[in-house]
Amino acid sequence: MTDNYFEKFYGNIEPDLKKYETLRIILLSAVIFFECLIACTIIYLFLKGILTFEHSYQGKILYMAILFGIFIHWRLKKEFEVRIKEKIIEKFITCFENFDFELWQLGESLIDEKTLKSIKILPKFNENYSDDNFQGIYKGIPVTISEQRLKKGLGIYKDKCFEGIIISYFLADKLFPAEIIVRDTGIVPPKNLEKVILEDSEFNKMFSVYSNNQIECRFVLTTGFMEKLKALKILFCAKHISLYINGQNIYIAVDIGRDSFNIARLYKRTDDKEQFERMYNQFDFILKIADLLRLTNKSYRS
């Protein structure tokens, strides 16, 4: 799926990535040394009889030491990844024609909690954490890509219910009169929506479709659009894919179950081309969906 834009982008960042390879090796060596030091210290204390499980406070010390080691590992990995993303993100975005890039930010969601809770395809949650966020305009269509981790429950009973990306499109010149929900797992349909059976039998097996307007729903879910949803699940290796259309807003939730844009890992070469190629293909596909929405064969106007 790669093209000349990606090859040009990768050619521009490859010299910088090779420089960071030295830093990666240093950080990886430091992590391995630190973790081995903790492990050897714990083993030594056990062998000497200094550390035992007979005293609860010693167990707590052991537990805290392990947590501290995990935190250091995570922190160094994250700092390294952020440093590389800051270096290459603007060059990366220039790969895409007609995409007017506005913002990339880390850790602060570009989709507020109130909006997240109004998106009917997302599970109920009471805690959300956001990682990478991208915002821009593609051929007049505002596009937001927000990486989200949603949790529900309290304390030790808190469970992750979604981890992946939420893609938002806003069509200022169109108004979809039909409210549409597409989900690849069984859901209890909202009271005001009814099940829609489409012409694509394969799509019907993969997804459940609900809408308050059968006719308008079929105008929106064209053959091309259905093919894109099926391909999206494969491209992202997603656990679940969901779509929600209401008015001028279109949301696609891609539940991946892990960090979506994970590049510059400590255990992999910094200049490994495959990780950037994967990220490029995912962004390119998201913009192609915007093309389909823009060229929907029936125009809806407010």
C-alpha positions as CSV (number, residue, x, y, z in Angstrom):
1,M,0.0,0.0,0.0
2,T,3.0,2.3,0.2
3,D,3.7,4.9,-2.4
4,N,6.2,7.6,-3.3
5,Y,5.1,10.0,-0.6
6,F,5.9,7.4,2.1
7,E,9.3,6.6,0.5
8,K,10.2,10.3,0.4
9,F,9.1,10.7,4.1
10,Y,11.1,7.7,5.2
11,G,14.1,8.9,3.3
12,N,13.9,12.2,5.1
13,I,13.7,10.7,8.6
14,E,16.0,7.7,8.2
15,P,19.2,9.7,9.1
16,D,17.6,11.0,12.3
17,L,16.4,7.5,13.2
18,K,19.9,6.1,12.8
19,K,21.2,8.7,15.3
20,Y,18.5,7.7,17.8
21,E,19.6,4.1,17.5
22,T,22.6,4.8,19.7
23,L,20.3,6.3,22.3
24,R,18.0,3.3,22.1
25,I,20.9,0.9,22.8
26,I,22.0,3.0,25.8
27,L,18.5,3.1,27.3
28,L,17.9,-0.6,26.6
29,S,21.2,-1.4,28.3
30,A,20.3,0.8,31.3
31,V,16.8,-0.9,31.6
32,I,18.3,-4.4,31.4
33,F,21.0,-3.5,33.9
34,F,18.5,-1.9,36.3
35,E,16.1,-4.8,36.2
36,C,18.9,-7.4,36.6
37,L,20.2,-5.4,39.6
38,I,16.8,-5.6,41.2
39,A,16.4,-9.3,40.5
40,C,19.9,-10.1,41.8
41,T,19.4,-8.1,44.9
42,I,16.1,-9.8,45.7
43,I,17.7,-13.3,45.1
44,Y,20.7,-12.4,47.2
45,L,18.5,-11.2,50.1
46,F,16.4,-14.4,49.9
47,L,19.5,-16.6,50.0
48,K,21.0,-14.8,53.0
49,G,17.7,-15.1,54.8
50,I,17.4,-11.3,55.1
51,L,14.2,-11.2,53.0
52,T,11.4,-13.7,53.7
53,F,7.7,-13.8,53.3
54,E,7.2,-14.3,57.1
55,H,7.1,-10.5,57.6
56,S,4.4,-8.7,55.7
57,Y,6.4,-5.4,55.5
58,Q,9.2,-7.3,53.6
59,G,6.6,-8.5,51.1
60,K,5.4,-5.0,50.7
61,I,9.0,-3.8,50.0
62,L,9.4,-6.6,47.4
63,Y,6.2,-5.6,45.8
64,M,7.2,-1.9,45.7
65,A,10.6,-2.8,44.2
66,I,9.0,-4.7,41.4
67,L,6.5,-1.9,40.7
68,F,9.4,0.6,40.7
69,G,11.3,-1.5,38.1
70,I,8.2,-1.7,35.9
71,F,7.6,2.1,36.2
72,I,11.2,2.9,35.2
73,H,11.0,0.6,32.2
74,W,7.7,2.2,31.1
75,R,8.9,5.7,31.7
76,L,12.1,5.3,29.7
77,K,10.2,3.6,26.8
78,K,7.6,6.4,26.8
79,E,10.1,9.2,26.9
80,F,12.1,7.6,24.0
81,E,8.9,7.1,21.9
82,V,7.7,10.7,22.5
83,R,11.1,12.2,21.6
84,I,11.1,10.4,18.2
85,K,7.5,11.2,17.5
86,E,8.2,14.9,18.2
87,K,11.0,14.7,15.7
88,I,9.2,13.0,12.8
89,I,5.4,13.8,13.2
90,E,5.4,17.0,11.1
91,K,7.4,15.2,8.3
92,F,5.0,12.3,8.6
93,I,1.9,14.4,8.1
94,T,3.3,15.9,4.9
95,C,3.0,12.5,3.3
96,F,-0.7,13.0,2.8
97,E,-2.0,15.2,0.0
98,N,-4.9,17.5,0.8
99,F,-4.6,17.0,4.5
100,D,-4.2,20.3,6.4
101,F,-2.6,19.2,9.6
102,E,-3.5,21.3,12.7
103,L,-2.4,19.5,15.8
104,W,-0.8,16.5,17.4
105,Q,-0.8,16.2,21.2
106,L,-0.1,13.5,23.7
107,G,-2.0,12.6,26.8
108,E,-4.8,15.2,26.4
109,S,-7.9,14.0,24.5
110,L,-9.2,16.0,21.5
111,I,-12.6,14.4,22.1
112,D,-14.1,15.5,25.5
113,E,-15.6,13.1,27.9
114,K,-19.1,14.3,27.4
115,T,-18.9,13.6,23.7
116,L,-17.3,10.2,24.3
117,K,-20.2,9.3,26.5
118,S,-22.7,10.4,23.8
119,I,-21.2,8.1,21.2
120,K,-23.6,5.1,21.4
121,I,-21.1,2.5,20.1
122,L,-18.7,2.9,23.0
123,P,-19.1,0.8,26.2
124,K,-20.1,2.6,29.4
125,F,-17.1,3.8,31.3
126,N,-16.1,6.0,34.2
127,E,-12.5,6.6,33.5
128,N,-10.7,7.5,30.2
129,Y,-7.0,8.0,29.3
130,S,-5.9,9.4,26.0
131,D,-2.5,8.9,24.3
132,D,-1.9,10.1,20.8
133,N,-4.3,12.7,19.3
134,F,-4.2,14.1,15.7
135,Q,-6.4,16.8,14.2
136,G,-6.6,18.2,10.7
137,I,-8.9,19.0,7.7
138,Y,-9.0,16.7,4.7
139,K,-10.6,18.1,1.6
140,G,-12.8,20.3,3.8
141,I,-13.7,17.5,6.2
142,P,-12.4,18.0,9.8
143,V,-10.9,14.7,11.0
144,T,-9.9,13.8,14.6
145,I,-8.0,10.7,15.5
146,S,-7.9,10.1,19.3
147,E,-6.3,7.1,21.0
148,Q,-8.4,6.1,24.0
149,R,-8.3,3.7,26.9
150,L,-11.7,3.4,28.7
151,K,-12.3,1.7,32.0
152,K,-15.3,0.9,34.1
153,G,-15.7,-0.1,37.7
154,L,-14.1,1.0,41.0
155,G,-10.8,0.2,42.7
156,I,-9.6,-3.4,42.2
157,Y,-12.8,-4.1,40.2
158,K,-11.9,-1.6,37.5
159,D,-11.6,-3.3,34.1
160,K,-10.5,-2.0,30.7
161,C,-13.5,-2.0,28.3
162,F,-12.0,-0.3,25.3
163,E,-8.5,0.4,24.0
164,G,-7.9,1.7,20.5
165,I,-8.7,4.7,18.4
166,I,-11.8,6.8,17.8
167,I,-12.0,8.5,14.4
168,S,-14.3,11.5,14.1
169,Y,-15.4,13.1,10.8
170,F,-17.6,16.2,10.7
171,L,-19.4,17.0,7.4
172,A,-20.4,20.6,7.6
173,D,-22.2,20.6,4.2
174,K,-24.2,17.4,4.8
175,L,-26.8,16.3,7.3
176,F,-27.6,12.6,7.7
177,P,-31.3,12.3,8.7
178,A,-30.8,8.7,9.6
179,E,-29.2,7.7,12.9
180,I,-27.0,4.6,12.2
181,I,-25.2,2.1,14.4
182,V,-22.9,-0.6,12.9
183,R,-21.2,-3.0,15.3
184,D,-19.4,-6.3,14.7
185,T,-20.6,-7.8,18.0
186,G,-24.1,-8.4,19.3
187,I,-25.6,-5.3,20.9
188,V,-29.0,-4.5,22.4
189,P,-30.4,-2.0,19.8
190,P,-31.6,1.4,21.1
191,K,-35.4,1.6,21.5
192,N,-35.8,4.0,18.5
193,L,-33.7,2.0,16.1
194,E,-34.5,-1.1,14.1
195,K,-32.3,-3.8,12.5
196,V,-31.3,-3.2,8.9
197,I,-30.5,-6.1,6.5
198,L,-28.2,-5.0,3.7
199,E,-27.6,-6.6,0.3
200,D,-24.0,-7.7,1.2
201,S,-24.5,-11.0,2.9
202,E,-20.9,-11.2,4.0
203,F,-21.2,-7.8,5.6
204,N,-24.4,-8.9,7.4
205,K,-22.5,-11.8,8.9
206,M,-19.7,-9.6,10.1
207,F,-21.8,-6.6,11.3
208,S,-25.1,-5.8,12.9
209,V,-26.7,-2.6,11.5
210,Y,-29.4,-0.5,13.2
211,S,-31.1,2.7,12.1
212,N,-34.3,4.8,12.4
213,N,-34.5,5.1,8.6
214,Q,-34.1,2.0,6.5
215,I,-34.0,3.8,3.1
216,E,-31.6,6.6,4.1
217,C,-29.3,4.0,5.9
218,R,-28.9,2.2,2.6
219,F,-27.9,5.4,0.8
220,V,-25.1,6.0,3.4
221,L,-23.8,2.4,3.7
222,T,-22.8,2.0,0.1
223,T,-21.0,-1.1,-1.2
224,G,-17.7,0.9,-1.2
225,F,-18.3,2.0,2.4
226,M,-19.1,-1.5,3.6
227,E,-15.9,-2.8,1.9
228,K,-13.9,-0.1,3.8
229,L,-15.3,-1.1,7.1
230,K,-14.4,-4.8,6.5
231,A,-10.9,-3.9,5.4
232,L,-10.4,-1.5,8.3
233,K,-10.7,-4.4,10.8
234,I,-8.0,-6.3,9.0
235,L,-5.6,-3.4,8.6
236,F,-5.7,-2.5,12.3
237,C,-5.9,-6.1,13.4
238,A,-8.9,-4.9,15.4
239,K,-10.9,-6.9,18.0
240,H,-14.0,-4.9,17.2
241,I,-15.1,-2.2,14.7
242,S,-18.1,0.1,15.3
243,L,-19.7,3.0,13.4
244,Y,-22.0,5.7,14.6
245,I,-23.6,8.3,12.4
246,N,-25.8,11.1,13.8
247,G,-26.5,14.4,12.0
248,Q,-23.3,15.7,10.7
249,N,-21.0,13.6,12.9
250,I,-19.5,10.2,12.0
251,Y,-17.6,8.2,14.5
252,I,-15.6,5.0,14.0
253,A,-14.4,3.1,17.1
254,V,-11.5,0.7,16.5
255,D,-11.0,-1.5,19.5
256,I,-7.5,-2.9,19.1
257,G,-6.7,-3.9,22.7
258,R,-3.2,-2.3,22.8
259,D,-1.3,0.9,22.0
260,S,-2.4,1.9,18.5
261,F,0.6,4.0,17.2
262,N,3.4,2.1,18.9
263,I,6.6,3.1,17.3
264,A,10.2,3.5,18.5
265,R,10.2,0.5,20.9
266,L,13.2,-0.2,23.0
267,Y,13.4,-3.8,21.8
268,K,13.3,-3.0,18.1
269,R,15.6,-1.0,15.9
270,T,14.7,2.6,15.6
271,D,15.1,2.7,11.9
272,D,12.9,-0.4,11.3
273,K,10.8,0.7,8.3
274,E,7.9,-1.6,8.9
275,Q,6.5,0.2,12.0
276,F,6.4,3.5,10.1
277,E,4.9,1.9,7.0
278,R,2.1,0.4,9.1
279,M,1.3,3.8,10.7
280,Y,1.3,5.4,7.2
281,N,-1.1,2.8,5.8
282,Q,-3.4,3.3,8.7
283,F,-3.6,7.1,8.3
284,D,-3.9,6.8,4.5
285,F,-6.9,4.4,5.0
286,I,-8.6,6.8,7.5
287,L,-8.4,9.6,4.9
288,K,-9.8,7.3,2.2
289,I,-12.9,6.8,4.3
290,A,-13.3,10.6,4.4
291,D,-13.2,10.5,0.6
292,L,-16.0,8.0,0.6
293,L,-18.1,10.1,3.0
294,R,-17.5,13.2,0.9
295,L,-18.5,11.5,-2.3
296,T,-21.6,9.7,-0.9
297,N,-23.9,9.3,-3.9
298,K,-26.8,11.0,-2.0
299,S,-26.2,14.6,-0.7
300,Y,-27.8,15.4,2.6
301,R,-28.2,19.1,3.3
302,S,-29.6,20.8,6.4
